[in-house]
Amino acid sequence: MLKCRDVTEMTTDYLDGSLTLPHRMGMRWHLSICSFCRRHIKQVRATISLLRADTGSVVYTTTRTGAKP
Ligand SMILES: [Zn+2]
């Protein structure tokens, strides 16, 4: 059985989809009973999508500048 600490350590791998199936199932089971970890995962996911959005906007700006001088 996973503990909160295990879950927080595996959060990025879980969101990346790089966890093995048993770990993933353990995470899901833990998340179904633990609101603390659910909140933690939500925050990490939001942070990751913010970072990706930032990178995307930089790439977009660069591409746009290149396309329309
Ligand atoms: Zn937990």
N, CA, C, O and the ligand as a Tripos MOL2 file, in Angstrom:
@<TRIPOS>MOLECULE
protein
  277   275    70     0     0
PROTEIN
NO_CHARGES

@<TRIPOS>ATOM
      1 N           0.8370   -1.2040    0.0000 N.3       1 MET1
      2 CA          0.0000    0.0000    0.0000 C.3       1 MET1
      3 C           0.8720    1.2540    0.0000 C.2       1 MET1
      4 O           1.8240    1.3550    0.7740 O.2       1 MET1
      5 N           0.5490    2.1910   -0.8550 N.am      2 LEU2
      6 CA          1.3390    3.4100   -0.9720 C.3       2 LEU2
      7 C           1.0340    4.3750    0.1530 C.2       2 LEU2
      8 O          -0.0860    4.4380    0.6590 O.2       2 LEU2
      9 N           2.0550    5.1260    0.5340 N.am      3 LYS3
     10 CA          1.8410    6.1860    1.5110 C.3       3 LYS3
     11 C           1.8530    7.5210    0.7730 C.2       3 LYS3
     12 O           2.2580    7.6060   -0.3860 O.2       3 LYS3
     13 N           1.4020    8.5550    1.4700 N.am      4 CYS4
     14 CA          1.3440    9.8830    0.8570 C.3       4 CYS4
     15 C           2.7050   10.2790    0.2950 C.2       4 CYS4
     16 O           2.8070   10.8930   -0.7670 O.2       4 CYS4
     17 N           3.7420    9.9140    1.0330 N.am      5 ARG5
     18 CA          5.0790   10.2790    0.5940 C.3       5 ARG5
     19 C           5.4350    9.5840   -0.7210 C.2       5 ARG5
     20 O           6.0430   10.1900   -1.6030 O.2       5 ARG5
     21 N           5.0540    8.3170   -0.8480 N.am      6 ASP6
     22 CA          5.3120    7.6060   -2.1020 C.3       6 ASP6
     23 C           4.5740    8.2880   -3.2530 C.2       6 ASP6
     24 O           5.1130    8.4630   -4.3460 O.2       6 ASP6
     25 N           3.3580    8.6590   -2.9840 N.am      7 VAL7
     26 CA          2.5430    9.2800   -4.0200 C.3       7 VAL7
     27 C           3.1450   10.6060   -4.4630 C.2       7 VAL7
     28 O           3.2230   10.8840   -5.6600 O.2       7 VAL7
     29 N           3.5700   11.4270   -3.5050 N.am      8 THR8
     30 CA          4.1370   12.7210   -3.9030 C.3       8 THR8
     31 C           5.4460   12.5320   -4.6710 C.2       8 THR8
     32 O           5.7660   13.3220   -5.5600 O.2       8 THR8
     33 N           6.2000   11.4870   -4.3290 N.am      9 GLU9
     34 CA          7.4520   11.2410   -5.0450 C.3       9 GLU9
     35 C           7.2090   10.7610   -6.4670 C.2       9 GLU9
     36 O           8.0210   11.0100   -7.3580 O.2       9 GLU9
     37 N           6.0920   10.0740   -6.6810 N.am     10 MET10
     38 CA          5.8300    9.5050   -8.0070 C.3      10 MET10
     39 C           4.9050   10.3800   -8.8460 C.2      10 MET10
     40 O           4.5200   10.0030   -9.9530 O.2      10 MET10
     41 N           4.5500   11.5420   -8.3190 N.am     11 THR11
     42 CA          3.5490   12.3620   -8.9920 C.3      11 THR11
     43 C           3.9250   12.7080  -10.4360 C.2      11 THR11
     44 O           3.1070   12.5590  -11.3430 O.2      11 THR11
     45 N           5.1600   13.1690  -10.6480 N.am     12 THR12
     46 CA          5.5210   13.5840  -12.0090 C.3      12 THR12
     47 C           5.5380   12.3990  -12.9620 C.2      12 THR12
     48 O           5.1230   12.5170  -14.1150 O.2      12 THR12
     49 N           6.0210   11.2450  -12.4750 N.am     13 ASP13
     50 CA          6.0180   10.0470  -13.3160 C.3      13 ASP13
     51 C           4.5820    9.6320  -13.6280 C.2      13 ASP13
     52 O           4.2740    9.2050  -14.7410 O.2      13 ASP13
     53 N           3.7180    9.7630  -12.6360 N.am     14 TYR14
     54 CA          2.3110    9.4140  -12.8330 C.3      14 TYR14
     55 C           1.6990   10.2940  -13.9240 C.2      14 TYR14
     56 O           1.0030    9.8060  -14.8150 O.2      14 TYR14
     57 N           1.9670   11.5920  -13.8400 N.am     15 LEU15
     58 CA          1.3990   12.5160  -14.8200 C.3      15 LEU15
     59 C           2.0390   12.3380  -16.2000 C.2      15 LEU15
     60 O           1.3930   12.5690  -17.2230 O.2      15 LEU15
     61 N           3.2900   11.9320  -16.2230 N.am     16 ASP16
     62 CA          3.9690   11.6530  -17.4930 C.3      16 ASP16
     63 C           3.4640   10.3780  -18.1390 C.2      16 ASP16
     64 O           3.5990   10.1830  -19.3470 O.2      16 ASP16
     65 N           2.8800    9.5120  -17.3210 N.am     17 GLY17
     66 CA          2.4550    8.2160  -17.8180 C.3      17 GLY17
     67 C           3.5970    7.2160  -17.8470 C.2      17 GLY17
     68 O           3.5080    6.1920  -18.5240 O.2      17 GLY17
     69 N           4.6800    7.5030  -17.1130 N.am     18 SER18
     70 CA          5.8330    6.6030  -17.1550 C.3      18 SER18
     71 C           5.8740    5.6250  -15.9830 C.2      18 SER18
     72 O           6.8660    4.9210  -15.7960 O.2      18 SER18
     73 N           4.8120    5.5810  -15.2040 N.am     19 LEU19
     74 CA          4.7610    4.6100  -14.1050 C.3      19 LEU19
     75 C           4.3860    3.2360  -14.6300 C.2      19 LEU19
     76 O           3.6940    3.1090  -15.6400 O.2      19 LEU19
     77 N           4.8520    2.2040  -13.9270 N.am     20 THR20
     78 CA          4.4250    0.8570  -14.2930 C.3      20 THR20
     79 C           2.9700    0.6700  -13.8630 C.2      20 THR20
     80 O           2.4620    1.3980  -13.0110 O.2      20 THR20
     81 N           2.3180   -0.3050  -14.4600 N.am     21 LEU21
     82 CA          0.8940   -0.5230  -14.1790 C.3      21 LEU21
     83 C           0.5940   -0.7390  -12.6920 C.2      21 LEU21
     84 O          -0.3440   -0.1340  -12.1720 O.2      21 LEU21
     85 N           1.3590   -1.5800  -11.9950 N.am     22 PRO22
     86 CA          1.0600   -1.7540  -10.5590 C.3      22 PRO22
     87 C           1.1730   -0.4560   -9.7750 C.2      22 PRO22
     88 O           0.3640   -0.1890   -8.8870 O.2      22 PRO22
     89 N           2.1800    0.3540  -10.1040 N.am     23 HIS23
     90 CA          2.3360    1.6360   -9.4230 C.3      23 HIS23
     91 C           1.1720    2.5670   -9.7380 C.2      23 HIS23
     92 O           0.6360    3.2510   -8.8650 O.2      23 HIS23
     93 N           0.8040    2.5700  -11.0050 N.am     24 ARG24
     94 CA         -0.3010    3.4270  -11.4230 C.3      24 ARG24
     95 C          -1.5940    3.0450  -10.6920 C.2      24 ARG24
     96 O          -2.3510    3.9070  -10.2470 O.2      24 ARG24
     97 N          -1.8240    1.7440  -10.5830 N.am     25 MET25
     98 CA         -3.0280    1.2970   -9.8860 C.3      25 MET25
     99 C          -2.9610    1.6460   -8.4040 C.2      25 MET25
    100 O          -3.9650    2.0080   -7.7910 O.2      25 MET25
    101 N          -1.7580    1.5300   -7.8380 N.am     26 GLY26
    102 CA         -1.5870    1.9180   -6.4440 C.3      26 GLY26
    103 C          -1.8750    3.3920   -6.2370 C.2      26 GLY26
    104 O          -2.5020    3.7890   -5.2550 O.2      26 GLY26
    105 N          -1.4010    4.2040   -7.1890 N.am     27 MET27
    106 CA         -1.6510    5.6400   -7.1270 C.3      27 MET27
    107 C          -3.1520    5.9150   -7.1750 C.2      27 MET27
    108 O          -3.6850    6.6700   -6.3610 O.2      27 MET27
    109 N          -3.8240    5.2880   -8.1450 N.am     28 ARG28
    110 CA         -5.2640    5.5350   -8.3050 C.3      28 ARG28
    111 C          -6.0270    5.1580   -7.0510 C.2      28 ARG28
    112 O          -6.9370    5.8590   -6.6070 O.2      28 ARG28
    113 N          -5.6220    4.0140   -6.4900 N.am     29 TRP29
    114 CA         -6.3140    3.5610   -5.2910 C.3      29 TRP29
    115 C          -6.0860    4.5550   -4.1570 C.2      29 TRP29
    116 O          -7.0190    4.9150   -3.4390 O.2      29 TRP29
    117 N          -4.8580    4.9880   -4.0030 N.am     30 HIS30
    118 CA         -4.5480    5.9400   -2.9420 C.3      30 HIS30
    119 C          -5.2910    7.2530   -3.1660 C.2      30 HIS30
    120 O          -5.8310    7.8350   -2.2260 O.2      30 HIS30
    121 N          -5.3160    7.7110   -4.4060 N.am     31 LEU31
    122 CA         -5.9810    8.9780   -4.7060 C.3      31 LEU31
    123 C          -7.4780    8.8980   -4.4320 C.2      31 LEU31
    124 O          -8.1170    9.8960   -4.1000 O.2      31 LEU31
    125 N          -8.0260    7.6940   -4.5770 N.am     32 SER32
    126 CA         -9.4730    7.5610   -4.3410 C.3      32 SER32
    127 C          -9.8190    7.6840   -2.8600 C.2      32 SER32
    128 O         -10.9680    7.9590   -2.5120 O.2      32 SER32
    129 N          -8.8260    7.4790   -1.9810 N.am     33 ILE33
    130 CA         -9.1150    7.5780   -0.5510 C.3      33 ILE33
    131 C          -8.4430    8.7740    0.1080 C.2      33 ILE33
    132 O          -8.7250    9.0650    1.2710 O.2      33 ILE33
    133 N          -7.5580    9.4780   -0.6020 N.am     34 CYS34
    134 CA         -6.7770   10.5210    0.0540 C.3      34 CYS34
    135 C          -6.9500   11.8710   -0.6370 C.2      34 CYS34
    136 O          -6.4500   12.0800   -1.7420 O.2      34 CYS34
    137 N          -7.6590   12.7820    0.0210 N.am     35 SER35
    138 CA         -7.9120   14.0830   -0.5930 C.3      35 SER35
    139 C          -6.6520   14.9460   -0.6130 C.2      35 SER35
    140 O          -6.5010   15.8160   -1.4700 O.2      35 SER35
    141 N          -5.7490   14.6980    0.3400 N.am     36 PHE36
    142 CA         -4.4980   15.4590    0.3550 C.3      36 PHE36
    143 C          -3.7190   15.2240   -0.9380 C.2      36 PHE36
    144 O          -3.2590   16.1740   -1.5710 O.2      36 PHE36
    145 N          -3.5740   13.9630   -1.3270 N.am     37 CYS37
    146 CA         -2.8080   13.6300   -2.5250 C.3      37 CYS37
    147 C          -3.5510   14.0330   -3.7910 C.2      37 CYS37
    148 O          -2.9350   14.4100   -4.7880 O.2      37 CYS37
    149 N          -4.8740   13.9530   -3.7460 N.am     38 ARG38
    150 CA         -5.6440   14.4230   -4.9000 C.3      38 ARG38
    151 C          -5.3370   15.8910   -5.1550 C.2      38 ARG38
    152 O          -5.1270   16.3070   -6.2940 O.2      38 ARG38
    153 N          -5.3120   16.6750   -4.0690 N.am     39 ARG39
    154 CA         -5.0430   18.0990   -4.2040 C.3      39 ARG39
    155 C          -3.6110   18.3230   -4.7010 C.2      39 ARG39
    156 O          -3.3540   19.1850   -5.5420 O.2      39 ARG39
    157 N          -2.6920   17.5280   -4.1610 N.am     40 HIS40
    158 CA         -1.2920   17.6570   -4.5570 C.3      40 HIS40
    159 C          -1.1290   17.4000   -6.0620 C.2      40 HIS40
    160 O          -0.4730   18.1670   -6.7660 O.2      40 HIS40
    161 N          -1.7330   16.3150   -6.5370 N.am     41 ILE41
    162 CA         -1.6470   15.9680   -7.9590 C.3      41 ILE41
    163 C          -2.2380   17.0760   -8.8170 C.2      41 ILE41
    164 O          -1.6980   17.4210   -9.8680 O.2      41 ILE41
    165 N          -3.3390   17.6210   -8.3610 N.am     42 LYS42
    166 CA         -4.0000   18.6840   -9.1000 C.3      42 LYS42
    167 C          -3.0790   19.8980   -9.2450 C.2      42 LYS42
    168 O          -2.9790   20.5000  -10.3140 O.2      42 LYS42
    169 N          -2.4080   20.2400   -8.1380 N.am     43 GLN43
    170 CA         -1.5100   21.3900   -8.1590 C.3      43 GLN43
    171 C          -0.3310   21.1520   -9.0910 C.2      43 GLN43
    172 O           0.0390   22.0250   -9.8770 O.2      43 GLN43
    173 N           0.2570   19.9590   -8.9960 N.am     44 VAL44
    174 CA          1.4100   19.6580   -9.8470 C.3      44 VAL44
    175 C           0.9920   19.6830  -11.3130 C.2      44 VAL44
    176 O           1.7140   20.1960  -12.1680 O.2      44 VAL44
    177 N          -0.1760   19.1260  -11.5890 N.am     45 ARG45
    178 CA         -0.6560   19.0980  -12.9610 C.3      45 ARG45
    179 C          -0.8650   20.5240  -13.4780 C.2      45 ARG45
    180 O          -0.5250   20.8340  -14.6190 O.2      45 ARG45
    181 N          -1.4260   21.3830  -12.6300 N.am     46 ALA46
    182 CA         -1.6390   22.7720  -13.0310 C.3      46 ALA46
    183 C          -0.3100   23.4630  -13.2930 C.2      46 ALA46
    184 O          -0.1780   24.2290  -14.2470 O.2      46 ALA46
    185 N           0.6760   23.1890  -12.4440 N.am     47 THR47
    186 CA          1.9980   23.7940  -12.6240 C.3      47 THR47
    187 C           2.6140   23.3420  -13.9380 C.2      47 THR47
    188 O           3.1720   24.1490  -14.6810 O.2      47 THR47
    189 N           2.5130   22.0480  -14.2210 N.am     48 ILE48
    190 CA          3.0900   21.5160  -15.4470 C.3      48 ILE48
    191 C           2.4140   22.1410  -16.6680 C.2      48 ILE48
    192 O           3.0850   22.5130  -17.6300 O.2      48 ILE48
    193 N           1.1040   22.2530  -16.6290 N.am     49 SER49
    194 CA          0.4240   22.8060  -17.7950 C.3      49 SER49
    195 C           0.7490   24.2920  -17.9630 C.2      49 SER49
    196 O           0.7880   24.7980  -19.0840 O.2      49 SER49
    197 N           0.9830   24.9930  -16.8390 N.am     50 LEU50
    198 CA          1.4130   26.3860  -16.9190 C.3      50 LEU50
    199 C           2.7710   26.4780  -17.5980 C.2      50 LEU50
    200 O           2.9850   27.3110  -18.4780 O.2      50 LEU50
    201 N           3.6870   25.6100  -17.1750 N.am     51 LEU51
    202 CA          5.0340   25.6050  -17.7530 C.3      51 LEU51
    203 C           4.9570   25.2990  -19.2460 C.2      51 LEU51
    204 O           5.6390   25.9210  -20.0600 O.2      51 LEU51
    205 N           4.1100   24.3250  -19.5860 N.am     52 ARG52
    206 CA          3.9920   23.9580  -21.0020 C.3      52 ARG52
    207 C           3.3730   25.1040  -21.7830 C.2      52 ARG52
    208 O           3.7650   25.3600  -22.9220 O.2      52 ARG52
    209 N           2.4160   25.7940  -21.1910 N.am     53 ALA53
    210 CA          1.7790   26.9190  -21.8620 C.3      53 ALA53
    211 C           2.8020   28.0230  -22.1010 C.2      53 ALA53
    212 O           2.8030   28.6570  -23.1570 O.2      53 ALA53
    213 N           3.6760   28.2530  -21.1150 N.am     54 ASP54
    214 CA          4.7220   29.2640  -21.2630 C.3      54 ASP54
    215 C           5.6270   28.9270  -22.4320 C.2      54 ASP54
    216 O           5.8860   29.7630  -23.2970 O.2      54 ASP54
    217 N           6.1040   27.6870  -22.4460 N.am     55 THR55
    218 CA          6.9940   27.2500  -23.5180 C.3      55 THR55
    219 C           6.2890   27.3950  -24.8660 C.2      55 THR55
    220 O           6.8680   27.8600  -25.8470 O.2      55 THR55
    221 N           5.0250   26.9820  -24.8800 N.am     56 GLY56
    222 CA          4.2610   27.0680  -26.1110 C.3      56 GLY56
    223 C           4.1550   28.4950  -26.6180 C.2      56 GLY56
    224 O           4.2720   28.7400  -27.8190 O.2      56 GLY56
    225 N           3.9340   29.4400  -25.7080 N.am     57 SER57
    226 CA          3.7640   30.8140  -26.1500 C.3      57 SER57
    227 C           5.0770   31.3870  -26.6840 C.2      57 SER57
    228 O           5.0810   32.1950  -27.6130 O.2      57 SER57
    229 N           6.1910   30.9570  -26.0840 N.am     58 VAL58
    230 CA          7.4920   31.4280  -26.5730 C.3      58 VAL58
    231 C           7.7170   30.9220  -27.9940 C.2      58 VAL58
    232 O           8.1080   31.6730  -28.8870 O.2      58 VAL58
    233 N           7.4560   29.6110  -28.1790 N.am     59 VAL59
    234 CA          7.6310   29.0120  -29.4980 C.3      59 VAL59
    235 C           6.7050   29.6930  -30.4980 C.2      59 VAL59
    236 O           7.0980   30.0000  -31.6230 O.2      59 VAL59
    237 N           5.4870   29.9190  -30.0730 N.am     60 TYR60
    238 CA          4.4970   30.5430  -30.9440 C.3      60 TYR60
    239 C           4.9540   31.9330  -31.3820 C.2      60 TYR60
    240 O           4.8920   32.2810  -32.5610 O.2      60 TYR60
    241 N           5.4160   32.7220  -30.4060 N.am     61 THR61
    242 CA          5.8670   34.0860  -30.7010 C.3      61 THR61
    243 C           7.0290   34.0560  -31.6920 C.2      61 THR61
    244 O           7.0680   34.8170  -32.6590 O.2      61 THR61
    245 N           7.9800   33.1470  -31.4200 N.am     62 THR62
    246 CA          9.1620   33.0600  -32.2880 C.3      62 THR62
    247 C           8.7460   32.6820  -33.7090 C.2      62 THR62
    248 O           9.1930   33.2760  -34.6900 O.2      62 THR62
    249 N           7.8700   31.6660  -33.7860 N.am     63 THR63
    250 CA          7.4230   31.2040  -35.0910 C.3      63 THR63
    251 C           6.6950   32.3140  -35.8260 C.2      63 THR63
    252 O           6.8930   32.5200  -37.0230 O.2      63 THR63
    253 N           5.8600   33.0170  -35.1020 N.am     64 ARG64
    254 CA          5.0670   34.0640  -35.7120 C.3      64 ARG64
    255 C           5.9440   35.2090  -36.2160 C.2      64 ARG64
    256 O           5.7430   35.7500  -37.3030 O.2      64 ARG64
    257 N           6.9330   35.5580  -35.3740 N.am     65 THR65
    258 CA          7.8520   36.6130  -35.7730 C.3      65 THR65
    259 C           8.6070   36.2110  -37.0440 C.2      65 THR65
    260 O           8.8360   37.0180  -37.9450 O.2      65 THR65
    261 N           8.9900   34.9010  -37.0750 N.am     66 GLY66
    262 CA          9.7280   34.4190  -38.2360 C.3      66 GLY66
    263 C           8.8640   34.4150  -39.4800 C.2      66 GLY66
    264 O           9.3380   34.7170  -40.5750 O.2      66 GLY66
    265 N           7.5860   34.0700  -39.3120 N.am     67 ALA67
    266 CA          6.7020   33.9530  -40.4510 C.3      67 ALA67
    267 C           6.2850   35.3300  -40.9880 C.2      67 ALA67
    268 O           6.1340   35.5490  -42.1900 O.2      67 ALA67
    269 N           6.1080   36.2540  -40.0120 N.am     68 LYS68
    270 CA          5.6980   37.6050  -40.4500 C.3      68 LYS68
    271 C           6.7190   38.6380  -39.9900 C.2      68 LYS68
    272 O           6.5600   39.1860  -38.9000 O.2      68 LYS68
    273 N           7.7050   38.9160  -40.7280 N.am     69 PRO69
    274 CA          8.7390   39.8620  -40.3080 C.3      69 PRO69
    275 C           8.2050   41.2980  -40.2730 C.2      69 PRO69
    276 O           8.9440   42.2240  -39.9400 O.2      69 PRO69
    277 ZN         -2.1260   10.5420    0.3740 Zn       70 ZN70
@<TRIPOS>BOND
     1     1     2 1
     2     2     3 1
     3     3     4 2
     4     3     5 am
     5     5     6 1
     6     6     7 1
     7     7     8 2
     8     7     9 am
     9     9    10 1
    10    10    11 1
    11    11    12 2
    12    11    13 am
    13    13    14 1
    14    14    15 1
    15    15    16 2
    16    15    17 am
    17    17    18 1
    18    18    19 1
    19    19    20 2
    20    19    21 am
    21    21    22 1
    22    22    23 1
    23    23    24 2
    24    23    25 am
    25    25    26 1
    26    26    27 1
    27    27    28 2
    28    27    29 am
    29    29    30 1
    30    30    31 1
    31    31    32 2
    32    31    33 am
    33    33    34 1
    34    34    35 1
    35    35    36 2
    36    35    37 am
    37    37    38 1
    38    38    39 1
    39    39    40 2
    40    39    41 am
    41    41    42 1
    42    42    43 1
    43    43    44 2
    44    43    45 am
    45    45    46 1
    46    46    47 1
    47    47    48 2
    48    47    49 am
    49    49    50 1
    50    50    51 1
    51    51    52 2
    52    51    53 am
    53    53    54 1
    54    54    55 1
    55    55    56 2
    56    55    57 am
    57    57    58 1
    58    58    59 1
    59    59    60 2
    60    59    61 am
    61    61    62 1
    62    62    63 1
    63    63    64 2
    64    63    65 am
    65    65    66 1
    66    66    67 1
    67    67    68 2
    68    67    69 am
    69    69    70 1
    70    70    71 1
    71    71    72 2
    72    71    73 am
    73    73    74 1
    74    74    75 1
    75    75    76 2
    76    75    77 am
    77    77    78 1
    78    78    79 1
    79    79    80 2
    80    79    81 am
    81    81    82 1
    82    82    83 1
    83    83    84 2
    84    83    85 am
    85    85    86 1
    86    86    87 1
    87    87    88 2
    88    87    89 am
    89    89    90 1
    90    90    91 1
    91    91    92 2
    92    91    93 am
    93    93    94 1
    94    94    95 1
    95    95    96 2
    96    95    97 am
    97    97    98 1
    98    98    99 1
    99    99   100 2
   100    99   101 am
   101   101   102 1
   102   102   103 1
   103   103   104 2
   104   103   105 am
   105   105   106 1
   106   106   107 1
   107   107   108 2
   108   107   109 am
   109   109   110 1
   110   110   111 1
   111   111   112 2
   112   111   113 am
   113   113   114 1
   114   114   115 1
   115   115   116 2
   116   115   117 am
   117   117   118 1
   118   118   119 1
   119   119   120 2
   120   119   121 am
   121   121   122 1
   122   122   123 1
   123   123   124 2
   124   123   125 am
   125   125   126 1
   126   126   127 1
   127   127   128 2
   128   127   129 am
   129   129   130 1
   130   130   131 1
   131   131   132 2
   132   131   133 am
   133   133   134 1
   134   134   135 1
   135   135   136 2
   136   135   137 am
   137   137   138 1
   138   138   139 1
   139   139   140 2
   140   139   141 am
   141   141   142 1
   142   142   143 1
   143   143   144 2
   144   143   145 am
   145   145   146 1
   146   146   147 1
   147   147   148 2
   148   147   149 am
   149   149   150 1
   150   150   151 1
   151   151   152 2
   152   151   153 am
   153   153   154 1
   154   154   155 1
   155   155   156 2
   156   155   157 am
   157   157   158 1
   158   158   159 1
   159   159   160 2
   160   159   161 am
   161   161   162 1
   162   162   163 1
   163   163   164 2
   164   163   165 am
   165   165   166 1
   166   166   167 1
   167   167   168 2
   168   167   169 am
   169   169   170 1
   170   170   171 1
   171   171   172 2
   172   171   173 am
   173   173   174 1
   174   174   175 1
   175   175   176 2
   176   175   177 am
   177   177   178 1
   178   178   179 1
   179   179   180 2
   180   179   181 am
   181   181   182 1
   182   182   183 1
   183   183   184 2
   184   183   185 am
   185   185   186 1
   186   186   187 1
   187   187   188 2
   188   187   189 am
   189   189   190 1
   190   190   191 1
   191   191   192 2
   192   191   193 am
   193   193   194 1
   194   194   195 1
   195   195   196 2
   196   195   197 am
   197   197   198 1
   198   198   199 1
   199   199   200 2
   200   199   201 am
   201   201   202 1
   202   202   203 1
   203   203   204 2
   204   203   205 am
   205   205   206 1
   206   206   207 1
   207   207   208 2
   208   207   209 am
   209   209   210 1
   210   210   211 1
   211   211   212 2
   212   211   213 am
   213   213   214 1
   214   214   215 1
   215   215   216 2
   216   215   217 am
   217   217   218 1
   218   218   219 1
   219   219   220 2
   220   219   221 am
   221   221   222 1
   222   222   223 1
   223   223   224 2
   224   223   225 am
   225   225   226 1
   226   226   227 1
   227   227   228 2
   228   227   229 am
   229   229   230 1
   230   230   231 1
   231   231   232 2
   232   231   233 am
   233   233   234 1
   234   234   235 1
   235   235   236 2
   236   235   237 am
   237   237   238 1
   238   238   239 1
   239   239   240 2
   240   239   241 am
   241   241   242 1
   242   242   243 1
   243   243   244 2
   244   243   245 am
   245   245   246 1
   246   246   247 1
   247   247   248 2
   248   247   249 am
   249   249   250 1
   250   250   251 1
   251   251   252 2
   252   251   253 am
   253   253   254 1
   254   254   255 1
   255   255   256 2
   256   255   257 am
   257   257   258 1
   258   258   259 1
   259   259   260 2
   260   259   261 am
   261   261   262 1
   262   262   263 1
   263   263   264 2
   264   263   265 am
   265   265   266 1
   266   266   267 1
   267   267   268 2
   268   267   269 am
   269   269   270 1
   270   270   271 1
   271   271   272 2
   272   271   273 am
   273   273   274 1
   274   274   275 1
   275   275   276 2
@<TRIPOS>SUBSTRUCTURE
     1 MET1         2 RESIDUE 1 A MET
     2 LEU2         6 RESIDUE 1 A LEU
     3 LYS3        10 RESIDUE 1 A LYS
     4 CYS4        14 RESIDUE 1 A CYS
     5 ARG5        18 RESIDUE 1 A ARG
     6 ASP6        22 RESIDUE 1 A ASP
     7 VAL7        26 RESIDUE 1 A VAL
     8 THR8        30 RESIDUE 1 A THR
     9 GLU9        34 RESIDUE 1 A GLU
    10 MET10       38 RESIDUE 1 A MET
    11 THR11       42 RESIDUE 1 A THR
    12 THR12       46 RESIDUE 1 A THR
    13 ASP13       50 RESIDUE 1 A ASP
    14 TYR14       54 RESIDUE 1 A TYR
    15 LEU15       58 RESIDUE 1 A LEU
    16 ASP16       62 RESIDUE 1 A ASP
    17 GLY17       66 RESIDUE 1 A GLY
    18 SER18       70 RESIDUE 1 A SER
    19 LEU19       74 RESIDUE 1 A LEU
    20 THR20       78 RESIDUE 1 A THR
    21 LEU21       82 RESIDUE 1 A LEU
    22 PRO22       86 RESIDUE 1 A PRO
    23 HIS23       90 RESIDUE 1 A HIS
    24 ARG24       94 RESIDUE 1 A ARG
    25 MET25       98 RESIDUE 1 A MET
    26 GLY26      102 RESIDUE 1 A GLY
    27 MET27      106 RESIDUE 1 A MET
    28 ARG28      110 RESIDUE 1 A ARG
    29 TRP29      114 RESIDUE 1 A TRP
    30 HIS30      118 RESIDUE 1 A HIS
    31 LEU31      122 RESIDUE 1 A LEU
    32 SER32      126 RESIDUE 1 A SER
    33 ILE33      130 RESIDUE 1 A ILE
    34 CYS34      134 RESIDUE 1 A CYS
    35 SER35      138 RESIDUE 1 A SER
    36 PHE36      142 RESIDUE 1 A PHE
    37 CYS37      146 RESIDUE 1 A CYS
    38 ARG38      150 RESIDUE 1 A ARG
    39 ARG39      154 RESIDUE 1 A ARG
    40 HIS40      158 RESIDUE 1 A HIS
    41 ILE41      162 RESIDUE 1 A ILE
    42 LYS42      166 RESIDUE 1 A LYS
    43 GLN43      170 RESIDUE 1 A GLN
    44 VAL44      174 RESIDUE 1 A VAL
    45 ARG45      178 RESIDUE 1 A ARG
    46 ALA46      182 RESIDUE 1 A ALA
    47 THR47      186 RESIDUE 1 A THR
    48 ILE48      190 RESIDUE 1 A ILE
    49 SER49      194 RESIDUE 1 A SER
    50 LEU50      198 RESIDUE 1 A LEU
    51 LEU51      202 RESIDUE 1 A LEU
    52 ARG52      206 RESIDUE 1 A ARG
    53 ALA53      210 RESIDUE 1 A ALA
    54 ASP54      214 RESIDUE 1 A ASP
    55 THR55      218 RESIDUE 1 A THR
    56 GLY56      222 RESIDUE 1 A GLY
    57 SER57      226 RESIDUE 1 A SER
    58 VAL58      230 RESIDUE 1 A VAL
    59 VAL59      234 RESIDUE 1 A VAL
    60 TYR60      238 RESIDUE 1 A TYR
    61 THR61      242 RESIDUE 1 A THR
    62 THR62      246 RESIDUE 1 A THR
    63 THR63      250 RESIDUE 1 A THR
    64 ARG64      254 RESIDUE 1 A ARG
    65 THR65      258 RESIDUE 1 A THR
    66 GLY66      262 RESIDUE 1 A GLY
    67 ALA67      266 RESIDUE 1 A ALA
    68 LYS68      270 RESIDUE 1 A LYS
    69 PRO69      274 RESIDUE 1 A PRO
    70 ZN70       277 GROUP 0 **** ****
